[in-house]
Amino acid sequence: MAAWRLRRGGAALAASSAVAAAAAAAAAAAWPSASASDPSAAALEAARRRVAEPGAAPPPRAAQLSALAGSTPADPLDVLVVGGGATGCGVALDAATRGLRVGLVEREDFSSGTSSRSTKLIHGGCSSFLKLVGYSTCGEPWPSEIAIKVFGVRYLEKAVFNLDYGQLKLVFHALKERKQFYDLVAGRRLLHLSRYYSVDESVELFPTLAKNGNNRSLRGTVVYYDGQMNDSRLNVGLACTAAVVGASILNYAEVVSLIKDESGKRIIGARIRDTLSGKEFETFAKVVVNAAGPFCDSVRKMANNNVVPMICPSSGVHIVLPDYYSPEGMGLIVPKTKDGRVVFMLPWLGRTVAGTTDSNTAITMLPEPHEDEIQFILDAISDYLNVQVRRSDVLSAWSGIRPLAMDPSAKNTESISRDHVVFEDYPGLITITGGKWTTYRSMAEDAVNAAVRSGNLQPANGCVTDNLHIVGGYGWDPASFTVLAQNYRRMKKTYGGKVIPGAMDSAVSKHLSHAYGTLAEQVATIAQNEGLGKRLAHGYPFLEAEVAYCARHEYCESAVDFVARRCRLAFLDTDAAGRALPRIIEILASEHKWDKARQKVELQKGREFLETFKSSKNAQFSDGKHNDDDRKHNTVNKRDGIITQHIFTSTSSILAHRVIWVNVYWILKCSVSTFV
């Protein structure tokens, strides 16, 4: 039994860089020439050229299925990945760019589980920062710049207990020193220098922030920067990039059993069911990588039913509120609530996302948020705002399952951690679990390294994903949306069947550019040439053309795939998503040749899925909290504490990893007796 405990939190952004790519031709010209003595450079150059090729698209699903089914015991794949979330797709991309033969199967859709239900931040979460800081003495890299600032404030939290004016000056001085240390450690990843804001400046930037209340008063803010992303679109981008560089990936492909060699001592493949057709086939591989997230213990039990469980599931709930809760480009963090949890309130895709909770849960395919968890989040943010916080404002609410990992070789549960674990407890089966979005690239690298050792594989080169963009990233820049606005029209079909032209306005152009990068022109072409330029929902920039594009080029196989993981409407506004379902199904039916019976099933499944998102439209609540008739204004938190806020500074959403950069304010309240 071999186990590797990984504590690395570095390489926050997988297969990308944090700066905008130059034009594709210029980027290609700037790539260094590879030499025979540097196989990794040659592999990186080859991968870049394939990914940057205009119109780069993954092979059709049928070709991917054929490639997986075509493997044999005599001619196996090098690696078969089970699980199509962030880690699984990261593993497939890493292995494929090392020259290995790679397959990946996902029981549902790519990013259908935890990977689409995150807080959308690239930083690791405040509770994880303390752990990463603890590891810093080992010389390990920081997961992102935000970790330094959390360390500074947590240090002061423990150091300052009797707060008076003299001590207050020391607090600000300490924060100033932390700011400089934070900027220094950030190094080349530094986005902007941190700075202090006065009370008036802070309230001007965040008008809904409570300035005074309950004999408490705001005293100032310090700004720093963090990253945000569209998680499921990033995940789908990783899957498509892996396919473009040679991996055979297949969604709606469930592993029903693992295949052992004749001696029964090693895993050599898996029996897989295509859940769309019901047919089963066998795929053989030298190593199977189990990246099934919360369900990884189920895969492990296929090899040995008596294995010690690794997963301690935790539920994280988020809610979506109207945009006015967080002014454009700004957000809020409550780093310590009544029970010690952390709550975020951040602008995201034109709305405000707030969360998260952290509680024990059962493992299920469709986790649902509980009403008390939604109320907890509303309570937490209402303490810091001067706007009325109402339950009826909740547009969507969802729950995700964090696969907290425990080293199976540990003697007690103290090893439970949010770090990741790579473990081989049955020859030929490598399990990778734990971790989070911030560290998924390094997690994938560690898993592939373990697979190479286990299967005695012969990769052509080492890991290159730290310098590779995903499809649509090469040639993108923040002004790319203007090409769409100036050169394309949205041709819209009326109810009478007449096609009328419409402008490719800035909102739609920016959305397409940020969601698809340089591939956005393909979506715009469909909107213009095929009469699919109408918006799917009033007030949202999502176009009918996106449904067709995703069906053709992003393995979108169901209405839920699109409404939840390709355009995010289910997460932004459950009611709007429900109204858009019939038209989405109509377009998908045309693309996939569905009959009426299949369309009816899709509509039923779509509605059932949306019911798990507890918006104010489909939730029952009658406890009187946060109701519309509650007219009192909320005041500053009654507790002592620190608040943080975020300011978005740019929208580089597709380059590198569709990342949007954000600055955060630490807000110190001084007229209190303790610092918590």
Long-range contacts (C-beta under 8 A, 24 or more apart in sequence): 1-409, 1-424, 1-425, 2-423, 2-424, 3-407, 3-408, 3-409, 3-421, 3-422, 3-423, 3-424, 3-425, 4-421, 4-422, 4-423, 4-446, 4-450, 5-407, 5-415, 5-419, 5-421, 6-419, 6-420, 6-421, 6-422, 6-435, 6-442, 6-443, 6-446, 7-135, 7-138, 7-140, 7-419, 8-140, 8-141, 8-439, 8-442, 8-446, 9-124, 9-128, 9-132, 9-135, 9-140, 9-141, 9-142, 9-143, 9-147, 9-419, 9-438, 9-439, 9-442, 10-140, 10-141, 10-142, 10-143, 10-439, 10-442, 11-141, 11-439, 11-441, 11-442, 11-445, 11-466, 12-122, 12-123, 12-143, 12-144, 12-189, 12-227, 12-438, 12-439, 12-441, 13-122, 13-227, 13-441, 13-656, 13-657, 13-659, 14-86, 14-90, 14-93, 14-238, 14-440, 14-441, 14-444, 14-465, 14-657, 15-90, 15-93, 15-238, 15-241, 15-441, 15-465, 15-466, 15-468, 15-469, 15-470, 15-657, 16-468, 16-469, 16-470, 16-473, 16-655, 16-656, 16-657, 16-659, 17-467, 17-469, 17-655, 17-656, 18-189, 18-191, 18-227, 18-656, 18-659, 18-661, 19-652, 19-655, 19-656, 20-476, 20-477, 20-478, 20-652, 20-655, 21-469, 21-473, 21-474, 21-475, 21-476, 21-477, 21-655, 21-656, 22-475, 22-477, 23-475, 23-477, 24-52, 24-54, 24-474, 24-475, 24-518, 25-475, 27-52, 27-474, 27-475, 28-52, 39-460, 39-461, 40-461, 40-462, 40-463, 40-464, 42-461, 43-97, 43-98, 43-99, 43-460, 43-461, 43-464, 44-97, 44-464, 44-467, 44-468, 47-97, 47-245, 47-464, 47-468, 48-468, 48-469, 48-474, 50-244, 50-245, 51-241, 51-244, 51-245, 51-468, 51-469, 51-470, 51-471, 51-473, 51-474, 52-469, 52-474, 52-475, 54-518, 55-519, 55-522, 56-244, 56-471, 56-519, 57-240, 57-244, 57-471, 57-553, 58-239, 58-240, 58-243, 58-244, 58-249, 58-553, 58-555, 59-243, 61-250, 61-251, 61-555, 61-557, 64-243, 64-248, 64-249, 64-250, 65-250, 65-253, 65-274, 65-281, 67-103, 67-248, 68-103, 68-105, 68-248, 68-250, 68-253, 68-272, 68-281, 68-283, 69-281, 69-282, 69-283, 71-103, 71-269, 71-283, 71-284, 71-285, 72-284, 73-268, 73-269, 73-284, 75-284, 76-268, 76-269, 76-284, 76-285, 76-286, 77-101, 77-102, 77-103, 77-248, 77-283, 77-284, 77-285, 77-286, 78-102, 78-285, 78-286, 78-287, 78-451, 78-455, 78-457, 79-103, 79-285, 79-286, 79-287, 79-288, 79-289, 79-448, 79-451, 79-455, 79-457, 80-104, 80-105, 80-269, 80-270, 80-283, 80-285, 80-287, 80-288, 80-289, 81-105, 81-288, 81-289, 81-291, 82-255, 82-270, 82-288, 82-289, 82-290, 82-291, 82-292, 82-299, 83-290, 83-291, 83-292, 83-293, 83-295, 83-296, 84-108, 84-109, 84-110, 84-111, 84-112, 84-235, 84-239, 84-249, 84-251, 85-110, 85-111, 85-113, 85-114, 85-115, 85-235, 85-291, 85-293, 86-111, 86-115, 86-231, 86-234, 86-235, 86-238, 86-437, 86-440, 87-115, 87-291, 87-293, 87-420, 87-432, 87-433, 87-435, 87-440, 87-443, 87-444, 87-447, 88-289, 88-291, 88-292, 89-235, 89-238, 89-239, 89-242, 89-249, 90-238, 90-440, 90-441, 90-443, 90-444, 90-465, 91-289, 91-291, 91-432, 91-444, 91-447, 91-448, 92-239, 92-242, 92-247, 92-249, 93-238, 93-241, 93-242, 93-245, 93-247, 93-444, 93-465, 93-468, 94-441, 94-444, 94-445, 94-447, 94-448, 94-463, 94-465, 95-247, 95-448, 95-451, 95-459, 96-242, 96-245, 96-246, 96-247, 97-245, 97-463, 97-464, 97-465, 97-468, 98-448, 98-459, 98-460, 98-461, 98-462, 98-463, 98-464, 99-459, 99-460, 99-461, 100-448, 100-457, 100-459, 101-246, 102-242, 102-246, 102-247, 102-248, 103-247, 103-248, 103-249, 103-250, 103-283, 103-285, 104-239, 104-242, 104-247, 104-248, 104-249, 104-250, 105-249, 105-250, 105-253, 105-254, 105-255, 105-270, 105-272, 105-283, 106-249, 106-250, 106-251, 106-252, 106-253, 107-252, 107-253, 107-254, 107-255, 107-275, 107-295, 108-251, 108-252, 108-365, 109-251, 109-252, 109-555, 109-557, 109-558, 109-560, 109-561, 109-565, 110-232, 110-235, 110-236, 110-239, 110-249, 110-251, 110-555, 110-565, 111-231, 111-232, 111-235, 111-236, 111-565, 112-561, 112-564, 112-565, 113-293, 113-294, 113-295, 113-400, 113-401, 114-293, 114-294, 114-400, 114-401, 114-402, 114-403, 115-231, 115-232, 115-235, 115-293, 115-437, 116-231, 116-232, 116-235, 116-400, 116-564, 116-565, 116-571, 117-231, 117-316, 117-318, 117-398, 117-399, 117-400, 117-401, 118-231, 118-316, 118-400, 118-436, 118-437, 119-316, 119-318, 119-344, 119-346, 119-353, 119-355, 119-356, 120-228, 120-229, 120-230, 120-231, 120-346, 120-348, 120-353, 121-226, 121-227, 121-228, 121-229, 121-344, 121-346, 121-437, 121-438, 121-662, 122-226, 122-227, 122-228, 122-229, 122-437, 122-438, 122-657, 122-659, 123-147, 123-226, 123-227, 123-438, 124-418, 124-436, 124-438, 124-439, 125-342, 125-418, 125-436, 126-150, 126-333, 126-335, 126-342, 127-342, 127-358, 127-418, 128-418, 128-419, 128-436, 129-154, 130-154, 131-417, 131-418, 131-419, 142-185, 142-186, 143-438, 143-439, 144-189, 144-226, 144-227, 144-438, 145-182, 145-183, 145-185, 145-186, 145-189, 145-190, 145-191, 145-224, 145-225, 145-226, 146-224, 146-225, 146-226, 146-664, 148-178, 148-181, 148-182, 148-185, 148-186, 149-178, 149-179, 149-182, 149-194, 149-222, 149-224, 149-664, 149-666, 150-335, 151-178, 152-177, 152-178, 152-179, 152-181, 152-182, 153-178, 153-335, 153-642, 153-666, 156-675, 157-642, 157-675, 157-676, 160-675, 161-674, 161-675, 162-673, 162-674, 163-670, 163-672, 163-673, 163-674, 163-675, 168-219, 168-668, 168-670, 171-668, 171-675, 172-196, 172-220, 172-668, 175-222, 175-666, 175-668, 179-222, 179-224, 182-224, 190-225, 191-225, 191-649, 191-661, 191-663, 192-225, 192-649, 192-663, 194-222, 194-223, 194-224, 194-225, 195-222, 195-223, 196-220, 196-221, 196-222, 196-223, 197-221, 197-222, 197-223, 197-665, 202-645, 202-665, 202-667, 205-327, 205-330, 205-645, 205-647, 206-326, 206-327, 206-330, 206-332, 206-645, 206-665, 207-327, 208-324, 208-325, 208-326, 208-327, 208-385, 208-386, 208-387, 209-332, 209-384, 209-385, 209-386, 209-645, 209-667, 210-384, 210-385, 210-386, 210-634, 210-635, 210-636, 211-386, 211-636, 212-635, 212-636, 213-386, 213-635, 213-636, 214-635, 214-636, 214-638, 215-671, 216-635, 216-636, 216-637, 216-638, 216-669, 216-671, 216-672, 217-636, 217-669, 217-670, 217-671, 218-636, 218-667, 218-669, 219-667, 219-668, 219-669, 219-670, 220-667, 220-668, 221-645, 221-665, 221-666, 221-667, 222-665, 222-666, 223-647, 223-663, 223-664, 223-665, 224-663, 224-664, 224-666, 225-649, 225-661, 225-662, 225-663, 225-664, 226-646, 226-661, 226-662, 226-663, 226-664, 227-659, 227-660, 227-661, 227-662, 228-346, 228-348, 228-648, 228-659, 228-660, 228-661, 228-662, 229-437, 229-653, 229-657, 229-658, 229-659, 229-660, 230-349, 230-514, 230-515, 230-568, 230-653, 230-658, 231-437, 232-564, 232-565, 232-566, 232-568, 233-515, 233-565, 233-566, 233-568, 233-658, 234-470, 234-657, 234-658, 235-565, 236-554, 236-555, 236-565, 236-566, 237-470, 237-471, 237-472, 237-657, 237-658, 238-470, 239-555, 240-470, 240-471, 240-553, 240-554, 240-555, 241-468, 241-470, 241-471, 244-471, 249-555, 250-274, 251-555, 251-557, 252-276, 252-557, 255-299, 255-302, 256-280, 257-302, 258-288, 258-299, 258-302, 258-303, 258-429, 259-284, 260-303, 265-427, 266-426, 266-427, 266-428, 267-303, 267-426, 267-427, 267-428, 267-429, 268-428, 276-557, 286-428, 286-455, 286-456, 286-457, 287-428, 287-429, 287-430, 287-451, 287-454, 287-455, 287-457, 288-428, 288-429, 288-430, 289-430, 289-431, 289-432, 289-447, 289-448, 289-451, 290-429, 290-430, 290-431, 290-432, 290-433, 291-431, 291-432, 291-433, 291-447, 292-433, 293-401, 293-403, 293-433, 294-363, 294-401, 294-402, 294-403, 295-363, 296-403, 296-431, 296-433, 299-429, 299-431, 300-425, 300-426, 300-429, 300-431, 303-426, 303-429, 304-425, 304-426, 307-408, 307-425, 307-426, 308-408, 309-406, 309-408, 310-405, 310-406, 310-407, 310-408, 310-421, 310-423, 310-431, 310-433, 311-363, 311-403, 311-404, 311-405, 311-406, 311-433, 312-404, 312-405, 312-406, 312-413, 312-416, 313-360, 313-361, 313-362, 313-363, 313-401, 313-402, 313-403, 313-404, 314-358, 314-359, 314-360, 314-361, 314-401, 314-402, 314-404, 315-357, 315-358, 315-359, 315-360, 315-361, 315-367, 315-373, 315-399, 315-400, 315-401, 315-402, 316-355, 316-356, 316-357, 316-358, 316-399, 316-400, 316-401, 316-402, 317-355, 317-356, 317-357, 317-369, 317-370, 317-373, 317-374, 317-377, 317-397, 317-398, 317-399, 317-400, 318-353, 318-354, 318-355, 318-356, 318-377, 318-397, 318-398, 318-399, 318-400, 319-353, 319-354, 319-355, 319-369, 319-374, 319-377, 319-378, 319-394, 319-396, 319-397, 320-348, 320-351, 320-352, 320-353, 320-354, 320-394, 320-395, 320-396, 320-397, 320-571, 320-572, 320-573, 321-345, 321-351, 321-352, 321-353, 321-354, 321-393, 321-394, 321-395, 322-351, 322-352, 322-393, 322-395, 323-347, 323-350, 323-351, 323-352, 324-352, 324-387, 325-352, 325-354, 325-381, 325-385, 325-387, 325-389, 325-393, 326-352, 328-648, 329-647, 329-648, 329-649, 330-645, 330-646, 330-647, 330-648, 331-645, 331-646, 331-647, 331-648, 331-662, 331-664, 332-381, 332-384, 332-385, 332-643, 332-644, 332-645, 332-646, 333-643, 333-644, 333-645, 333-646, 333-664, 334-380, 334-381, 334-383, 334-384, 334-637, 334-641, 334-643, 335-641, 335-642, 335-643, 335-644, 336-639, 336-641, 336-642, 336-676, 337-376, 337-380, 338-379, 338-380, 338-639, 341-380, 343-377, 343-380, 343-381, 345-381, 346-646, 346-662, 347-646, 347-648, 349-568, 349-572, 350-540, 350-572, 351-395, 351-572, 351-573, 354-378, 354-381, 358-402, 361-399, 361-401, 363-401, 364-401, 366-609, 366-612, 367-399, 367-400, 367-401, 367-612, 368-399, 368-612, 368-614, 369-397, 369-398, 369-399, 369-614, 371-614, 371-619, 371-620, 371-621, 373-399, 374-614, 374-619, 375-621, 375-623, 375-625, 375-626, 378-625, 378-626, 379-625, 382-626, 382-634, 383-634, 383-635, 383-636, 383-637, 383-638, 383-639, 384-634, 384-636, 384-637, 384-643, 385-634, 386-633, 386-634, 386-635, 387-633, 387-634, 388-630, 388-631, 388-632, 388-633, 388-634, 389-626, 389-634, 390-626, 390-627, 390-628, 390-630, 391-616, 391-621, 391-625, 391-626, 391-627, 392-616, 392-627, 392-628, 393-616, 394-614, 394-615, 394-616, 394-619, 395-572, 395-573, 395-574, 395-575, 395-615, 395-616, 396-570, 396-571, 396-572, 396-573, 396-574, 396-613, 396-615, 397-613, 397-614, 397-615, 397-619, 398-571, 398-612, 398-613, 398-614, 402-436, 403-433, 403-434, 404-434, 405-433, 405-434, 405-435, 420-446, 422-446, 422-447, 422-450, 424-450, 424-454, 427-454, 428-454, 428-455, 430-454, 441-465, 441-466, 469-655, 469-656, 470-656, 470-657, 470-658, 471-517, 471-519, 472-516, 472-517, 472-518, 472-519, 472-520, 472-654, 473-517, 473-518, 473-654, 473-655, 473-656, 473-657, 474-518, 475-517, 475-518, 476-513, 476-517, 476-518, 476-654, 476-655, 477-655, 478-650, 478-651, 478-652, 480-513, 480-517, 480-518, 480-520, 481-506, 481-509, 481-510, 481-512, 481-513, 481-514, 481-520, 482-509, 483-521, 484-508, 484-509, 484-512, 484-513, 484-520, 484-521, 484-524, 485-509, 487-524, 488-521, 488-524, 488-525, 488-527, 488-528, 489-527, 489-528, 489-533, 490-527, 490-528, 490-533, 490-534, 490-543, 491-527, 491-528, 491-529, 491-530, 491-531, 491-532, 491-533, 492-531, 492-533, 492-534, 493-531, 493-532, 493-534, 499-531, 502-533, 502-534, 504-533, 507-541, 508-535, 508-541, 508-543, 510-541, 510-651, 511-541, 511-542, 512-541, 512-543, 512-546, 513-653, 513-654, 514-651, 514-653, 514-654, 514-658, 515-546, 515-567, 515-653, 515-654, 515-658, 516-549, 516-654, 517-654, 517-655, 517-658, 518-654, 519-553, 522-549, 522-553, 523-549, 532-587, 536-567, 536-569, 536-580, 536-583, 536-584, 537-569, 537-573, 537-576, 537-577, 537-579, 537-580, 538-576, 539-576, 540-569, 540-572, 540-573, 540-576, 542-567, 542-569, 542-580, 544-583, 544-587, 547-584, 547-587, 547-588, 547-591, 548-587, 548-590, 548-591, 551-587, 551-588, 551-591, 551-592, 552-591, 556-588, 557-592, 558-588, 558-602, 558-605, 559-584, 559-585, 559-588, 559-602, 559-603, 559-605, 559-606, 560-605, 560-606, 560-609, 562-588, 563-606, 563-610, 564-609, 570-609, 570-610, 570-613, 571-613, 573-615, 574-610, 574-613, 574-615, 574-617, 574-618, 575-615, 575-617, 577-610, 578-606, 578-607, 578-610, 581-606, 581-607, 581-610, 636-669, 637-669, 639-676, 640-669, 640-672, 640-673, 640-674, 640-675, 640-676, 641-669, 641-676, 642-666, 642-667, 642-668, 642-669, 642-675, 642-676, 643-667, 643-669
